[in-house]
Amino acid sequence: MSIGDGVIVTDEFGKITRVNPQALRILGHKEDELLGQWFPQKIIAVNPQDKAIPLIDRPMAKAYLTGKSISEKSYYRVADGRVIPVHISVSPILLNNRPQGAIEIFRDITTEEGIDRMKSEFISLASHQLRTPLSSIKTYSHMLVDGYMGDLTSAQKKSLKTIIFASNRMNELISTLLNITRIESGAIAVSVKMLDTKRLTDEVLTELSLHASDKKITLSLRCTGKGSTRLKTDGLILKEIITNLLSNAIKYTPEGGNVSAKINARPNDIMITVTDTGWGIPKHDHDQIFSKFFRAPNVSKLETTGTGLGLYLVKGLLEELGGNIWFTSKEGEGSDFHFTLPRNYTGPKTDEYDPKVNKL
Amino acid sequence: MMASSTDSALYDKVVRVTKVYLGPAADRFISRQVQNHLHKPPQELLTSDLVKLIDWIRVSVALLTDDTDLIEEYTARLEQLTVSTPESGKNGP
């Protein structure tokens, strides 16, 4: 706990028994206004739209329900009516294993939130600005290659194809950065429609087939399970997930290997598995594989184009669709990435319509 | 006859008492408390479990109401169940 943390202690009846000066400063109250008062009545937790959070959803209630420490971000309405973002940690106070109350430590994160928002806005703006000139580079490169501006030598064509390849790569990077910014700022829009996961996966495999054939990698798709391969989800987001996993599998599989997708249509969900015979992930790196910017050292030596953002993005996107992802992998033998999508998904848990939301 | 490990009768009694204070939320409230703190199906609640659980119920309810007398009354009624319902299962009193 740093000196900037507010501390509130409550008894078994939810009455405030201790409060430190920093808590008083953050909340704008005097000590005698809080001591002896009922915690939920005096410490008002709200959502960003200033609507009260149900008592059962407050961190202290969760800490009592689980018997464990709970840390989460929330918002407090302070004495002068302002709503401030706070990071809260609550632990039950136990005496001989019996709960006697709780201790809450919280921090005003207004400054951190502001910096984070500025960072996201900067990435979003920079990414959009980068796309415009890139689009011109790609268009004119294609026109030149296609001979609209006269005949070219084979060396000139080869150089232009390299420009197009690099532009496509940059475009992918910009899309990844934009998507990550949207996920982290909660501004991703999910549009749920009925779609066929088999058809979508097949479409992605076709798009990646050229890349795979360059490396003499065999691609395949099979379906198992007795249910339908159709379900309600966001097609654009799902396509991004499947594309990321399959292109990763191709990227990290040596020449002549195999990459396959398997769709297991189960009663309550659909499980999709992407399997490769690639370099695999060393066991000691398993914990970090979904971390931002992480690249396993064994592949970063071999493959230099990765950013370490792909799997971080995939995990974030799957969470938006109510899915889960996990993997098994052995270094030198390959990896299996499995993910599930619920059949009854109706959309993310958002309370309010936000006009600022963007589509992928 | 002394009961085995299951005691759905006790769980039902606890829910019945809780309904007086929490209304229709009673079943879900108690069920969540049993599952989270005892890691067992609610229907398998035992008297010895309830003794441990009452403290958690007390602090949780204290975040729903500031009426300490009511909380005391409620938990006293739950404590009463630990006395009147020994490990006696479905054939208990």
Contacts between the chains, C-beta under 8 A, distances in Angstrom:
chain1	res1	chain2	res2	distance
A	12	B	55	7.8
A	12	B	58	5.9
A	12	B	59	5.3
A	12	B	62	6.2
A	13	B	62	4.6
A	13	B	66	7.5
A	13	B	68	4.9
A	13	B	71	6.4
A	14	B	59	7.5
A	14	B	62	4.0
A	14	B	63	5.1
A	14	B	66	6.8
A	15	B	66	7.9
A	38	B	66	3.8
A	39	B	63	7.2
A	40	B	63	5.7
A	40	B	66	7.8
A	41	B	66	6.5
A	55	B	63	5.4
A	55	B	64	5.7
A	56	B	64	7.8
A	58	B	63	7.2
A	60	B	63	6.1
A	61	B	60	6.6
A	61	B	63	5.1
A	64	B	56	6.3
A	64	B	59	5.0
A	64	B	60	4.6
A	64	B	63	6.9
A	65	B	32	6.2
A	65	B	33	7.1
A	65	B	36	5.3
A	65	B	56	8.0
A	65	B	60	6.5
A	66	B	36	5.5
A	67	B	36	6.9
A	67	B	37	5.8
A	67	B	56	6.9
A	92	B	59	7.1
A	98	B	55	4.6
A	99	B	55	5.2
A	99	B	56	5.9
A	99	B	58	7.8
A	99	B	59	4.7
A	101	B	59	7.0
A	102	B	59	7.4
